[in-house]
Amino acid sequence: MSAACAVPPAILFEDVDKLFWQGDRTISALEHLTFAIAQGEYTCVLGRSGCGKSTTANLLLGLERPTAGRIAVFGQDPADDFAQLRGRLGSIFQSDRLLPWRTALENVRLPLEILHLERSHLSTSPHEWLERLGLQGFESAYPHQLSGGMRSRAALARALVAEPDILIADEAFAHLDEVSAERLRREFHHLAKTEGKTVLHITHSIDEALSLADRILVLGKPGHVVADLQDIPSQDRAALRIQLLAHLQTPHRAALKPDPESRALPDPAFAEAQEWAT
Amino acid sequence: MLATIGLTFIRILVALFVTFVLGTALGILAALHVRAERVLVPLIQLKQGVPGVCWVIFAILWFQGMETRIAFIVIISTLPSFFYQARDGVRAISQDLWAMVRAWRPSRAQMLSKLILPALKPTLLTAWRINLGGATRMVITAELLAGVSGVGYQLRAAQEQFRMDSAIAWTVVLVVFVLVFDQVLTAFERHLVHGKSASARAP
C-alpha cells in the first residue's frame, strides 16, 4: 500500500477476483488484485494485453461486479452503492465514445444533464472546457465532422466537465498519432494535477506511464500486481524503463501479492525479470 | 373531396402513431428483458402467420365501430415492423456507448431519453417508411370492404358505378400522399439523424 494511504484511500481493491464464463470455460481476468490509491495520486496501471486492465476500469466504474474481494471508492462499493457515487467518477476510453447524434457541446453537456448540474455550480462551463481544449468554433460540430484528436478532446472535456474527484483513463490516447497523443496526454496530466484529481490511468505504454505517473502498478496475467513503483518523477527514467520492461516480461503465473513493506516483487519472479533485463 | 382525403389520412397517421408508440415500447422491453422477449416474440410470430385479409374479417366480426375496426387492422398489421426495428435497434447500440452513459449513473428514464430513443431514430424512421405504404393499403382495404367513408369507400363507389376516371383520381391521391409523407420523413431524418445542418467542419 502507498505511504500516502495513511488517510482513507480514494480507491481500494482488496483481494479482487473476476471470472468470466464462456460456455464451459472459465476465464480468470483478475486474481487477488490488491492495491490502494490515495487521493490526488496519479497512478498508471501498466500491463500487457489481456491482463485485466480494462476489467479493472469497469469494476471501478461499477459497470461490473467482482467475483470475490472488495472494491471501495471513497469507502463505497461502486456497484452496490452505484447511485451514491454519481458525479464522482469521470472516465475517458480508448475510443472517444461520443454520441453521434449530439454536437461536441451537447456531448460535453451530457454528464451535466444526467447529474442535473447547473452552470452556476461549475467553475468551468462546457463551452469554456471546449475552448480550453482548443475546440472553440467547433461547438456545433457533430463527431463525424471532427478529427480523431478533436473527438478525443471533446471526450476529455466531457470527462472533466462535471468536476469528478476520480478520473479513469483507459488507454485513452492509444489510438492517436504520436504528436496528438503527446499533446493531449500533457494537457490531461496538467488538468488532472491542477484540479487535484485522483487518476487511474490504464496504459500498455511504458513511456506514457513514465512521463505521467507518480506511481506505476504493473499487472501480470491474470490481473494481479507484480510491481508497485512509487515516486516515479524523482527516479532515473532509463533505469525504471529497464525495470518495467523486466516486470512486463515476467512469465504469466499464479498471483504474486506485492509485499506491502518493500514494494518489491517476491524474490523468484524478480530475479527472473532482472536476469532477463540484463 | 378534401374531407374524404383528410379522413383517410388521419386514420392512417393516428393508427400508425399508436402502433409506433406501442411497437417501440414493446421492442425496447424485449431487447432489455429476456423474459419479455420470450413472451412477445411468439405472439408476434403467431400474428405474422395470419393473412392480412383475415384480420380485416376478424375486425369486422369483433368490433362495431368503423374507426375501431380500421385502427385495429392498421395496428395489427404494422406492429411487428416497429417491434422488430426497435428491438434490433436497441441491440445494435454499441456496448461502448452503453458503458459510457451508464458510468455517469443515469436513471432508467435518462437512459431512455439520452441513449436509447436517440439511437433508435434511424431504425424507427425506416419502420415509418416501411409501414406507411402498408398502413395505407390496410386502411384502404378496410374502407373498401367495410367502410362508409374515406378514399377506400370512394374507390368502391367508383367500381360500382364503373367510373374509371374516379378510380384513377383516387389512386393518384393515395400515391401522392405516400410520396409526400416519405419526403417529410426524409427531411426529418436529414435534420435529426445526420446533423447535416451543422456547418462547422474539422480542418
Interface residues (C-beta under 8 A of the other chain):
Chain A: N58 L61 G62 L63 F82 A83 L85 R86 G87 L89 S91 F93 S95 R97 L99 W101 R102 T103 L110 P111 E113 I114 L115 G137 F138 E139 S140 A141 Y142 H144 Q145 L146 S147 M150 A162
Chain B: D96 L97 A99 M100 V101 R102 A103 W104 R105 P106 Q110 K114 L115 P118 A119 K121 L192 V193 H194 G195 A198 S199 A200 R201 A202 P203
